[in-house]
Amino acid sequence: MSDRIVQSRYFARFGELFVPMLTWLIITFPLWMSPFHPAIVAYFIIAFNLYFLYKAFTTAYYATKSYKLIMERSKISYQKKIRSMKGGAKIQHFIIVPNYKEPLYKIESTIDSFIANDYPYSTIFLVLAFEKRETEAVEKEVYLKNKYVGHFKDVLVAYHTLSPNEAPGKASNQTCAARMVDEYALKQGFSREDCIITICDADSHLPTNYFSYLSFEFLNDKMRLYHFYCAPVLLYNNFWQLPFFVRMQATLSSILRLAFLSQEDKLIQISTYSASLSLLQKVDFWDVDIIPEDWHIYFQAFFAFGEKVRTLPLYTIINGDAVYSGSNMKTLFNRYEQEKRWAWGVSDIAYAWKKMFTTPHVPFRHKLKKIAYLTETHLFWPTSFFVLTISASIPPLINPIFKKTVLGFILPQLSGIILTAASLMLILYAYLDIQLRKKVNVKTSTINVPFLIIQWYLLPVVSFVLSSLPALEAHTRLLLGKKITYKVTEKV
């Protein structure tokens, strides 16, 4: 296919429209198909419910597997191991902390977690990535440099000036900071292959063994120049401050992230992660005109180097903040906006669609596999609530004749049985949630146990308001050509 066709406006627009259109087709399918072929609708709903049951079981299995591996790896002293490894002292760690109007105490708390690390070499550099448009940034720089300059090999500061072709957000900010790091590393005589960039959100606390563990995996990895590395970011830092509904969403997000960790063939990094400077420089760092940057940088690398690109798991825990804005309504609004921003990752499908036809060096089957996984993830997100909770009641309601058939009669009951079986996995999720919070010293007092049980009864409402609905809005905006703007998620 010629580049001119691929670059055409209509071709690119199809990549944007495909999944959002499919989303709306699935949601409305029972409404427009039930009058004519209700049996087809019934079989579709049953198949979707069975698929959800499968996803619930696999999530439970992989979450348990990940938890066991985290417990096993926590007993290993990576600090001692890397002391005896060739090349350990050569690795230079640069931690980029992108931030914009983050509370100073949040940034300090995050940096304190770096200082508490057990990494045995003094080759860690702190990189504060500010936005030029933040009026308080210079004051923060002076304070943070004075406080932490003696704890790192060096403290670097980048000020990103937003250009007309850039989208505000982490991607453009990180690219500015990483380019500065690249220049600094070359001036210092460092090899890009020996430099590891870690992107750390301003509210993420790295575990004590992070840099030792990362260095161990990096040195043992023959394909390290093509790999990303990540640990799950669990949202437990401010768990007991959260309103009821956001607390449950934080629990679900944490369990899902835990489950993805041990699915190594599907793992793609999110939020806080590491990669070699060499890899980032070869793909010209992050595209500056996009908003969701973590999966996007993975696909930038994948379409450049093919199947060599992978994300490798680090079986340890990064402890992050969930959305909390003080009042319940403000927190609810900001949590909704955060989910919408995450769901805007559906725009990566348009990027992957274009790259499918302009990267002949990557086998087509590999590209098709990646875009299918990307599509599945973003399609299930906004549609699942509607199909699982509402759809089974629509065919008998719209088509009374179908209600008199055996299939029409048993459809609601059968759907209920399947969903009940899937909901049994919530017992395991609740247990893992408590154990994980113990691991990061966020304990559960006896008085709060009933609330942890009761909260699961609100799961359908919370899933709709804080997951499916914002994802549906993101898809609809992309369908209508109305982009979203990056908004920093407030966490007080």
Residue, then its C-alpha position, 0 to 999 in steps of 0.5 A: m500500500s502506497d504511503r500516499i494512501v496511508q497518509s490520506r485523511y480518510f484512511a487515517r480517519f477510518g482508524e479512529l472510527f473503527v473501534p468507537m463505531l464498533t462500541w456503539l454497535i455492540i451497545t445498541f445491538p440488542l435494540w435494533m436486532s431483537p425485533f428481527h432476530p432475537a435468538i442471535v441477540a441471545y446467543f451473543i449475550i450468552a457468549f459475551n457473558l461466558y467470555f466475561l466469566y473466562k476473564a474473571f477466572t483468568t484475572a483471579y488466576y494471574a493475580t494470585k500468581s503475581y502475588k505469589l511471585i511478589m512474595e517469593r522475590s521479596k526474599i531475594s537480596y538483589q542488592k547483594k546479587i548485583r555487587s558481584m555482577k559484571g557491569g553493575a557499577k557502570i549502570q547510570h539510573f536517571i529518574i524523571v519525575p514529570n510534574y505540573k502543579e503537584p503539591l510539594y509534599k507529594i513530590e518530596s514523599t516520592i523522592d524520599s522513596f528513592i533515597a530509601n532504596d537499597y541500591p549499592y552504587s551512587t549512580i542515581f540521578l534525579v531529574l525534575a521535569f517541570e512545565k515552564r507555564e507553572t509559576e511556582a516551578v522555579e520556587k519548587e526547583v530551588y527548594l528541592k535541589n537544596k534539600y536533595v542535592g546531596h542524596f543523588k549523583d546529581v539533580l537535573v532540572a528541565y523546563h518544558t515550553l509547550s510548542p504549538n504542535e505539542a499536546p500538554g501532558k506527560a509525553s511532551n514533558q518527558t521528551c523534553a526532560a529525556r532529551m536533556v538527559d541524553e545530552y547530559a549523558l553524552k557530555q559525561g561520557f556515559s554510553r546510552e546502553d548503560c543508562i536506564i531512564t525510569i519514569c516515575d509519577a510524582d505520587s508514586h513510591l518506589p519500593t526499597n528494592y526497585f533499582s537493585y531489582l531493575s539492575f539485576e534484570f537489566l544485566n541478565d537480559k540479553m535483549r535489554l536494549y529493546h525491553f521496558y521494565c515495570a512493576p504494578v502501580l497499586l493505588y494504596n497510598n491514600f486508601w483510607q482517605l478515599p470516598f467509598f466509591v473511589r476506594m472500590q475502584a482503586t481496589l479493582s484497578s490494583i487487582l487488574r494491574l496485579a493480574f496483568l503483571s504475570q501475563e508476560d506475553k500481553l504485559i505493557q507498562i503503565s504510569t511508572y516504568s523503566a527503559s534504556l536511554s538507547l531504546l528511547q533515543k532510537v524511537d526519538f523519545w515520546d511522540v509529543d502530540i499525544i496524551p496517553e503516553d505509556w502504551h504509545i511509547y511501547f507501540q512506537a518501539f514495537f513498530a520500529f523493532g518488531e517482536k524484540v520489543r517486550t515489557l518485562p515484569l518486576y515482581t515488586i510493588i509501586n505504591g501510588d495515590a488514587v484520585y482524592s480531591g477533598s470533597n466527594m463530588k470533586t473527587l468523583f468528577n476528577r476520577y471520572e476525568q482520569e478514567k476518560r483520559w486513560a480510555w483516550g488510549v483508544s486513539d492508539i488504535a488509529y496510530a497502530w492502524k497507520k503503522m500496520f501498512t508503513t512498517p514492512h520490516v515487522p511481520f504482518r501477523h505480529k502487527l495483527k496480534k498487537i492491534a487485536y489485543l489493543t482493540e479487545t482491551h478498548l472495546f471491552w472497557p465501555t461495552s461490558f457494563f451494558v451487555l452484562t447488566i441490561s442486554a439480557s432483558i431487552p430481547p424478551l421486552i422488545n419481542p414478546i413472542f421471543k419471550k414465549t420460547v425456551l431461549g427467551f425464557i431462560l436468557p435472563q436466568l442463564s445470564g444471572i447464573i453466569l454472572t453469579a459464578a463470575s462474581l465469586m471471584l470477588i472473594l479472592y479479589a477482596y482477600l488479595d486486596i487486604q494482603l497487598r495492603k499489608k505488604v505496603n503497610v496500609k492495614t485494615s482495622t476491624i471497624n472497616v471490615p464491614f465497609l470492605i464487604i458492603q462496597w462490593y454491592l455497589l460494584p455495578v453502579v461504580s463500574f458504570v459511573l467510573s469506568s464504562l461511562p467515561a470510556l464511552e465518552a472518550h470513544t464518542r468524542l473520538l467518533l465525533g472528532k472532539k479531542i480531549t485536553y490533558k488535565v492533571t489529576e488532583k490528589v491532595 
